[in-house]
Amino acid sequence: MLFNDIREFTAISEHSDAQSVVDFLNSYFSRMGNEIISEDGHIDKFIGDAMMAIFGAFKNLENHPANAIRAAIKMLAVLEKIDTEGIAITKGRLKVGIGLNCGECILGNIGFQNKMDYTLVGDTVNLASRIEGLTKPYRHPLLVSEYVYEAAKDSFLFRKIDNVRVKGKNEPVGIYAVYSGFYGKTGNILRKGAISSLPSVASLLVDRKTLINYNKGLQVFYMREWKLAKEYFSKALEADKSDYISQLYLERTLGFAKTPPPENWDGVITFGEK
């Protein structure tokens, strides 16, 4: 399941005339939809400025989570090519959030006698939508569940972000950021299976030293080794001062160093809103 949503669309609509918004959405959906279809995805529906797509339900794919990730990376890469003339982009450039999840769903006709939709429903769908929403607080455009990660971990570059309990669910789930490659002194190095032909997208590149130190910091963070975690997250930020996730964990570490969590702390972050 793939959910895609435009950031700040309410503000865009408020400051743009209706026809311009319609023209923009048609152009936007065309670009995004073609990338989904190019990876054998099926566009289930448009929800205002959002899109819901399915991989592996209507066509057998060898690894449909990998198809979905490739489609998502392509979608982010073509954002700069979408015509935004005539609409008011309030914060610099067009931004979106994409969330992916995989698992069992119920596929069939939903509705009543006068209006039926052939669609998917179930917990897997709900979680995909919630993960898309988490791209806002974590400030990363492409997040996936631990289930997608397990299915595609050998083909793409991931970073563990958090263990979260989203609204409406009792069981926590791990979420991961997806990257198209590294940057730094060694240049842009793409992992096996990444899409090397795509133009560089800054938000989908991560500094190699930042990622190495972040991963070490995360490991000792969950071991309650606050001093050591602080050192690693600080080193991660030395390599890239703009890395928001490292900054987030550094702040958590400093807070726990002053006021340690209870003994039954499981490291799960609970979100009470969608």
C-alpha positions in Angstrom: 0.0 0.0 0.0 1.2 3.5 -0.9 -0.2 6.7 0.4 1.0 10.0 -1.1 -0.1 13.5 0.1 0.9 17.1 -0.8 2.3 19.2 2.0 0.6 22.5 2.8 -2.1 21.9 0.3 -4.7 23.8 2.3 -2.5 26.9 2.1 -2.0 26.4 -1.6 -5.7 26.1 -2.2 -6.4 29.2 -0.1 -4.0 31.4 -2.0 -4.8 30.1 -5.5 -7.8 30.3 -7.8 -9.9 27.2 -8.2 -9.2 26.5 -11.9 -5.4 26.8 -11.2 -5.7 24.3 -8.4 -7.6 21.9 -10.7 -5.0 22.3 -13.5 -2.2 21.7 -11.1 -3.7 18.6 -9.5 -4.4 17.1 -12.9 -0.7 17.7 -13.9 0.5 16.4 -10.5 -1.6 13.2 -10.6 -0.5 12.5 -14.1 3.2 12.7 -13.1 2.8 10.7 -9.9 0.4 8.2 -11.5 2.7 7.4 -14.4 5.6 6.6 -11.9 3.3 4.2 -10.0 2.1 2.5 -13.2 5.8 2.2 -14.4 6.4 -0.1 -11.4 3.2 -2.2 -12.0 1.2 -0.4 -9.3 -2.5 0.2 -9.4 -4.0 3.6 -8.5 -6.9 2.8 -6.2 -8.2 6.3 -5.7 -7.6 10.0 -5.3 -8.6 11.5 -2.0 -8.5 15.3 -2.4 -4.8 16.0 -3.0 -3.8 12.5 -1.8 -3.3 9.2 -3.7 -3.8 5.6 -2.6 -2.0 2.9 -4.7 -1.6 -0.8 -4.5 1.2 -3.1 -5.5 0.9 -6.9 -5.8 -2.9 -7.1 -5.5 -3.9 -7.2 -9.2 -0.6 -8.5 -10.6 1.8 -11.0 -9.2 5.2 -9.3 -8.6 8.4 -10.9 -7.4 8.9 -8.3 -4.7 6.0 -5.8 -4.7 7.4 -3.8 -1.7 10.5 -3.2 -3.8 8.3 -2.0 -6.7 6.5 0.3 -4.4 9.8 1.8 -3.1 11.1 2.3 -6.6 7.8 4.0 -7.6 8.0 6.3 -4.5 11.6 7.3 -5.2 10.7 8.1 -8.8 7.7 10.1 -7.6 9.9 12.3 -5.4 12.5 12.7 -8.2 10.0 14.1 -10.7 8.5 16.7 -8.2 10.8 19.4 -9.6 9.4 18.8 -13.1 5.7 19.4 -12.2 4.3 22.6 -13.4 3.4 24.8 -10.4 2.8 28.0 -12.4 -0.4 29.7 -11.3 -0.5 28.3 -7.8 0.9 29.7 -4.6 3.7 27.5 -3.1 4.0 29.1 0.3 7.2 27.5 1.5 9.7 27.4 -1.4 9.0 24.3 -3.4 6.4 21.6 -3.8 6.8 18.9 -1.1 5.0 15.6 -0.5 4.9 12.7 2.0 4.8 9.1 1.0 4.1 6.2 3.4 4.4 2.4 2.6 3.2 -0.7 4.3 2.5 -4.3 3.3 0.5 -7.2 4.6 -2.8 -8.9 4.3 -5.9 -6.9 3.2 -9.5 -7.5 2.2 -10.0 -6.8 -1.5 -13.5 -6.4 -3.0 -16.5 -4.2 -3.6 -17.2 -1.7 -0.8 -20.2 0.6 -0.7 -24.0 0.1 -1.4 -26.3 -0.6 -4.3 -26.0 2.9 -5.9 -22.2 3.3 -5.5 -19.6 0.6 -5.2 -15.8 0.8 -5.2 -13.5 -2.1 -5.8 -10.8 -1.4 -3.2 -8.8 -2.7 -0.3 -9.6 -2.3 3.4 -8.0 -3.5 6.6 -5.4 -2.7 9.2 -2.6 -2.8 6.6 -4.3 0.0 4.7 -4.8 2.1 7.9 -1.2 1.7 9.0 0.1 2.8 5.5 -2.0 6.0 5.8 -0.7 6.6 9.4 2.9 6.2 8.2 2.4 8.7 5.5 1.3 11.2 8.2 4.5 10.5 10.1 6.5 12.0 7.3 5.6 15.4 8.8 6.9 15.1 12.3 10.0 13.2 11.2 10.7 15.6 8.3 11.5 12.9 5.8 9.4 12.4 2.6 9.5 8.6 2.4 8.8 6.3 5.4 8.1 2.6 5.4 7.0 0.1 8.0 9.2 -2.7 9.4 7.3 -5.1 7.1 8.4 -3.3 4.0 11.9 -3.0 5.3 12.1 -6.8 5.9 11.0 -7.5 2.4 13.4 -5.0 0.7 16.3 -4.5 3.1 18.8 -6.0 0.7 17.9 -3.8 -2.2 17.7 -0.2 -0.7 19.4 2.0 1.8 17.3 2.3 5.0 17.6 4.1 8.4 15.7 2.9 11.4 13.8 6.0 12.7 11.6 4.9 15.6 9.3 2.4 17.1 5.8 4.0 17.1 2.3 3.4 18.3 0.0 5.2 15.9 -3.5 6.3 16.6 -6.0 3.4 16.6 -3.4 0.7 17.1 -2.1 -0.9 20.3 0.9 -2.8 18.9 4.0 -0.7 18.1 5.6 -0.9 14.7 9.1 0.1 13.5 9.4 2.8 10.9 12.3 3.3 8.5 13.5 6.2 6.2 14.4 5.2 2.7 17.3 6.8 0.8 18.5 6.6 -2.8 22.2 6.9 -1.8 25.0 8.5 0.2 26.7 11.9 -0.2 29.9 13.2 1.3 33.6 13.2 0.4 33.2 9.9 -1.4 30.5 11.3 -3.6 27.0 9.9 -4.3 27.2 6.1 -3.9 24.1 4.2 -4.7 23.3 0.9 -3.0 22.5 -2.3 -5.0 19.0 -1.9 -6.5 18.9 1.9 -6.2 17.8 3.9 -9.1 21.1 5.4 -10.3 19.5 7.1 -13.4 17.4 9.4 -11.4 18.4 13.0 -10.7 19.8 13.6 -7.2 17.1 14.5 -4.7 18.6 16.1 -1.6 16.1 14.7 0.8 16.8 11.2 -0.3 20.6 11.3 0.2 22.3 10.8 3.5 25.9 11.4 4.6 27.8 8.2 5.1 29.5 9.3 8.4 26.2 10.6 9.7 24.4 7.3 9.0 27.3 5.2 10.6 27.4 7.3 13.8 23.6 7.5 13.9 23.2 3.7 13.8 25.8 3.3 16.5 24.1 5.9 18.6 20.7 4.3 18.2 22.0 1.0 19.4 23.5 2.3 22.6 20.5 4.7 23.1 18.2 1.7 23.6 20.8 0.2 26.0 20.4 3.4 28.1 24.0 4.4 27.5 23.3 8.1 27.4 26.8 9.4 27.5 27.9 7.2 24.6 24.7 7.8 22.6 25.4 11.6 23.0 28.9 11.1 21.5 27.6 9.2 18.5 24.7 11.5 17.7 27.0 14.5 18.1 29.4 13.0 15.6 26.5 12.3 13.3 25.6 16.0 13.4 29.3 17.0 12.9 29.1 15.3 9.5 25.7 16.9 8.7 24.4 19.7 10.9 21.1 19.6 9.1 20.3 16.0 9.9 17.0 16.3 11.8 16.8 12.7 13.0 20.2 12.8 14.7 19.3 16.1 16.3 16.0 14.6 17.5 17.8 11.7 19.2 20.5 13.9 20.6 17.7 15.9 22.3 16.1 12.8 23.6 19.4 11.5 24.9 20.1 14.7 26.8 16.7 14.7 28.3 17.0 11.0 29.4 20.5 11.8 30.9 18.9 14.3 33.2 15.6 12.4 33.8 16.0 8.7 33.0 12.9 6.8 31.7 11.2 4.2 33.9 12.5 0.7 34.2 9.7 -0.6 31.9 10.6 1.9 29.2 10.3 0.3 25.8 11.4 3.2 23.6 8.0 3.4 21.8 6.7 6.8 20.8 2.9 7.1 20.9 1.1 9.4 18.5 -2.4 10.4 19.6 -3.3 12.2 16.3 -3.4 11.1 12.6 
